[in-house]
Amino acid sequence: MFKTLRNALKVDEIRRKLLFTFLMIVVVRFGSQIPTPGVNTAFVREWWSNQTGTAFNFFNTITGSSFTQMSIFALSITPYITASIIVQLLTIAIPKLEELQKEGEEGRKVINQITRYLNIGLSVIQSVSMAIGFGSRFLIHYTWYNVLFVALIMTAGSATLMWIGEQITDKGIGNGISIILLVNILSGLPEDFRTLYTTFIKGKNVALGIVSAAVILALLLALVVFVIYLQDGERHIPVQYAKKMQGRKMVGGQSSHIPLKVNTAGVIPVIFASSLLSFPALIANFTGFNYLAPTNIGGHIIKMLTQSQWCNPNQPIYTIGLLIYLALLVFFAYFYTSITFNPIEVADNIKKQGGFIPGIRPGKPTSQYLENILNYLIFIGATGLAIVAVIPIILTGLFGVGNSLCFFGNSLIIIVGVIMETLKQIESMMVVRSYKGFLTE
């Protein structure tokens, strides 16, 4: 690994890209510490302290704690991620967008521009809703001018992060948006290690402390290895192309394959399921409804949908929410994959190119074969996601660890996925120059 890193740094292009990426990361983390003018940060910290253990922790994690500090980057890249998902879903519902997606580079530029505009719109809606929803508690001087001013600052911060992400993609290493998301998550590592140390090691005798540390490290290692296999696992479907006459020559006859990832939907099902379940609690917070001390059926329902209440031995009834969460996770895994991979379209393209899957007739039998394999892979991927996502929930309920541990659950999938993709990009750049890569050493 160290030899490979030295070889990478010997390449001037890679060295410049790494330096540019590092400088952009410094800008992102610096901006995350600058408070938004006009915001009552003391109220935000006090409000946030009452939300510990809820679904808001994941949001704060992916913003790099910018939200709790209410910095100029408080919204981070979450509006852009949401906008990207919305546009991707709309390409299925709107034929014009679907045509643009198939037009290659020019079509993708138009779709990217639409995503940028939608990012700005979502940022405005989120910032204005936050300022009006919290009212005079959120702003030092609650006037329409200050509402617009704070909304402008936070929207500009989100747009700046979007621009930085695009610059990293063009001039740096890896996908810029993913790199920013990774850095935000990793910024919480020191606090999360402190939480683990305080919960399981501090105050215990030496022998018990060593055993606890060994168990934690073993669990972390097992989870990382599991996520690597989950993210990198693929099923290759062989495709054979028939020979055909072109002019005086016979062409074709080569073999290829269709790679189908085990975790076809990535972390999207987890984000969708968590966001949907956290929505009632978010509305309750804006309206001032104290759902943690319920006196009616509505409070019990909201409490059941709150992750911090699951797997609590003293109140097992609320663990029903965990079953709902797992059902939503599986549903969104199938739903998202169904709109991003069309077996009928793939089968038609194979047939048009004179190809076939050995043992399977072209046309409808091929699409049915691909659909059956895809359903099997989705189930395996969703089960893997559920295992990784449920572990921090169980630890929170049984041991009170805190749901913000960034190297567990949802964030671990993002961390491993982004690092692997970035290493693959560096490796591809090095292979061109006859160096060994990270993954082939």
N, C-alpha and C positions, 0 to 999 in steps of 0.2 A: 504493500500500500504506500509506504513512504517513498520507495523507489519510483513508483508510478506518479506520485505527486511531484517529485523532483523533475521527472521527465516532462510533466505537464507545464511546470513553471519555466522550463527551458524554451518553450514555444512562445514567441513574442506575442502572437495574436491571442493565445489563451491567457497570457499574463495580463495583457491590456484589458481583456474582457472581465477577468476576475477582479482587477483593480477597480474598474468602472462599477461592477456590481457591488463591491464592498462600499464604495463611496455613496452609492444610492441608498444602501442599507443604513449607513450612518445618518443620511438626511432623514430617512423615514423614522428612525428611532429618536433623533433630535426633535423632529416635529411632534412626536408623540408626547413630549414632555412640556410643550408650550400650551398653557391653558387658553381656552377661548375667552376673549374679552367680554365682560358683561355677564358671565355665568357665575352663579353662586356655587363654587366648587365644594364648599363645606356641606351644603345640603346634599349634593350629589354623593359625597362620600358617606354621609349619614344614611341616605336612602339605600345606597348599595350595601352597606353593612347589614341591613335587614333582609337582603335578598340572597345571602350566602346559602349555597346548597341548592338553589333553584336552577331552572334552565338558562337563566341569564348568565351563569358562569361561563358557559361555552361561548356565548357572544363576546364576553369580556376577554376570554382567552384568545379568540381569533383577531381581536382588535389590539392585542398586545397591551392590555390594561389602559388603553387610551380612553376608553369609555368612562371608567371610574374616575380618571383624572380630568375628564371632559376637555381634552386637548383639542387643538385645531384639526387633528386627525381622528376625532372621536368616532366618526362613522366608519373610518378605515375603508376597506375595499368591499365591505358587505353589500353596499348598494350595487356595486359592479357585478359581484357574484350573482346576486338576485336578478339583475338585469340580463346577464348571460343566460341564466336558466330560463327566464321568461321568453327571451328571443328564441332559444332552442325549442321550447315547447310550441311557440307560435309558428315555427317553420313547418310543423305538421298540420296546423289548422289553416294556415294561409298559403294558398298555392303560389302566390307571387314570391313569398320568402323562400319557399321550397325551390323554386326555379333559380333564385339568386344563389342559393347554397350549391347548386349544381353547376353554376357558371364558372367555377374555378376562382382564381385570385381576385378578379374584378368583383365577382359576386360577394366574396368574403369581405372585401373592403367596404361594400355598402352595408352588409350586416354588422360589421364592426362599428360603423358610424351610427347605425340605429342603436346599438348597444350603448354607445357613449351618451347619446341623447337621453336614453332611458335611465342611465345611471344618474345623470344630472337631475332628472325629474324625480326619481326615487329619493335622492339625497335631499331635495327641497321638501318633499312630503314628510320624510322622517324628521328632519330638523325642526320644521314648523310644528309638526304634531307634538314633538317633545317639548318645545317651548310653550305652546298653548296648553298642552296636557298638564304639565307641572305648574304652569302659571307663575305667580309671583315668587314661589319657593325656588324656582329654577333660575330666574333672572334677577339680578340685583335691582334693576329698575324695569318693572313690567309695563312696557309701552309697545305699541304696534311698531314703532321705529326699531326698538331693541330686538323685537322678535324677528324682524326682517334682517337686521344686522347680524345676529347670531346665526340665522339660517344661511345667510350669504357666506359667512366665514366657514361654517361646517361643510357647506356644499363645495366651496372652493378647495377645502382640504381633501375631500373625497375625490374631486376631479384631479387634484395634484397627484394623489397616490395612483390614480388610474394612469396618468401620463408617465409617472416614474416607472410603473410596471411595464408599460409599452416600450419605454426606453431601454429597460433591462433586457426585454425580449429581443430588441433589435441590436443593441450594442454590447450586451453583457452575456452572462451564462444562464441558461435555463429559461423557463417561463416566468416573466416578471411578476405577474399577479400571484403565482404560486410561491415565488421566492418571498414576496412581502408577507404572505400568509404564514409561511414557514417561520420567518424571523419573528413575527408577532407571537406565535405560539411558543417558540423557544425562549422568548424573553421572560416567560413565566416559570422556567425551569428552577431557578434558585429558590423561589418562594415555595414551589411544589416539593422540592427536596426537603426544605425546612419543615413543611407540614408532615411529611412522612417521618422525618427524624423525631419531631415532637410527639407524634402519635404512637409510634411503635418502638422507639429506641431510648429517648430521653427518660431519665429517672429509673431505668431498669438496671439490674446487675449486669456485669460484663458478659457473662455467658449467654444470658437471654438476649442482650443487645446484639451480640454477634450472630446468634441464630436468626433473630428478626431481620438483621441487615442481609444475611445470606438468602433468606426466603424472599425478601423484596427484590434483590438483584436477580434471583432465579426466575421470579415471576416476570420481571421486566424483560429479561433475555428471551424467555419463552414467548412472550407476547410479540416482541420484535421479530423473531424468527417466523412466528405464525403469520404476522401481517405481511412479511416479505414474500412468503409462499402464496398468500392470498392475493397480493397485488401483482405478482409476477407470473402466477400460474396461467397457462394457456392450453387450450385444446386445439390441436391442428387438424383441420378437415382436409384430407388430400383431394386435389382436383387434377384431373388429367385432361389435356387438350389434344384433340384429334389433329392429325396431319391433314393439310389441304394444299391444293395446287395454286400457286400465285405465279403467273407467267410460265416459266419453264422450270421453276423450282418448287420443291415440296417444303413447306414451312409448318411450324407448329410441332406438336408431339411432345412438348415439354410437360413436366410435372410441376405443380405448385401446391399451395395449401392456403386455407382460410384460417387465420388465427382468431379464436374466440377466447376472450379473457374469462377467467373464472369469476372474478369480481367485475362483472360487466358494467355496473352502474357506479362504481367507485364509492365515494362517501356521500353521494347525493341522497340516497334513501335515509341515511341517518340525519342529515340536515333537514330534510323535508319533515320527517316524523317528529324530530325535536321541536322544530318551529311550529308545527301544527298544535302540538300539545302545550306549548308555552304561550300560545296566543290568548287563551282565557285568563291566565295569570297576568299577562301584560295588560289586558283590558281592566282587570280588577285593580292593578296598581295605579293606573291612570285615573280611575274613578274613585280611588280611596277606599275600596272594599277590602276589609281585613279577612282574607280567606284562610289565614293560618289559625284563626280563632273562630271557626264557623259556628253559626247559630241557626242555619237553615240548610236545605238540601243543596242549594247552589254552592255554598262554601265547601261542603263535603265533596262535591263533584270536582271543583277546582283543585282541592287538596289532593284528590285521587290522581289528577293529571300532573301533579308536581313531582318531579323526580326525587327531590330530597325526602319525600314521604314514603318512597318505595322501600321494600325489604326491611322495614322497621319492625323488630319482633314485638314491640309494644302495641303497634297498630297494623296488623297484617292485612286488614281489609283494604287499605290503600294500595297494596301491591297489585290489585287488579289493573291499575294504571300501567304497570309494567307489561302485562299481557297485551293491553291495547297498543302500547308502544311497539312491541315485537310484531304484532299483526300489521301495523302501519309500515314498519320497516320492510317486511316481506312484500307488502302490496306495492310500495313505491319502487322496490327493486325490480319487480316485474313491469310496472308501469313505465318507468324511465327507460328500461332496456327496450321495451316494445316501440318506443318512439325514436330510438337512436339506431336500432338495427331492424331492418325489414327483410325477413327471410324470402318473401316473394320477389322483391326487387333483386336481391343477391342471386337467387336461382335464375331469374330472367337474364341477368348480366352474364352468368356463366354459360347459359344456353346460347346467347347471342354470339359469344366469343368461341363457340365450338368446344366448350369444356363440359365435363361431367364428373360427378363423384363416383369412383369405382364401386360398382354394385348397386348404384341408385340410378334410376331412370331420370333424364332431364325433365324440367318443368315442375309440375305440382308435387310429384314424389320427392324431388330434391328440396323444395321449400318445406314440406312436412318433416323431412329428415332433419333439416337445419333447425326447425322450430322445436322439435323434440329434444335435440341436444342442447339448444339454448335454454329451454325450460329447466333442464337438469342442472346446467351450470349456474343459472340464476339462483336456484334453490341452495346450491352449495355455497355460492357467494353470499347470499343473504344470511345463511346460517353462520358463516364466518364473521360477518359484520355484527350479527347479534351477540356472538360470543365476546368479541372485543368491546362492544359498546356496553354490555351488561356488567362487566367486571367492575368498573368504577361505581356503578349504581349499587351493586351488592356491598362493596367496601364502605360506601357512604352509609347505607342502612344499618350494617352490622357493626362497623367500627367508628363511624363518624369521621371518615377521612376527609371528606370534602370533594365535591364533584368537579373541582377546577383542576385536578391533576392532569396536566397537559400531556403527559406521556402515556396516559391510559385512554382507552375508549376512542372517541371520534378523532381527537387530535393526533393520536398515534398513527392512524391510517394516513392522515395528511402528511405528517412528518416523513414517514417511510416512503410514501409515494413520490413526494417532491424530491427527496434526496436521490432516490433511484433514477428518476427521470433526468435529473441534473448530471449525475455521474455518467449516464448513458450518452448524454450530449457531449460531455468532455471526452469520453472514450471514442466517440465517432470522429471527433476532431483530431484525436491523437492517432487513430488508426490510419487516417489519410497520410500522416507523416511517419508511418511505419513504427510507431511506438505501441507497446502493449498497453491495454486499457485497464481500468479498475476491475472490471468484471471478468477479464480473461487471464489475469495474472495468476 
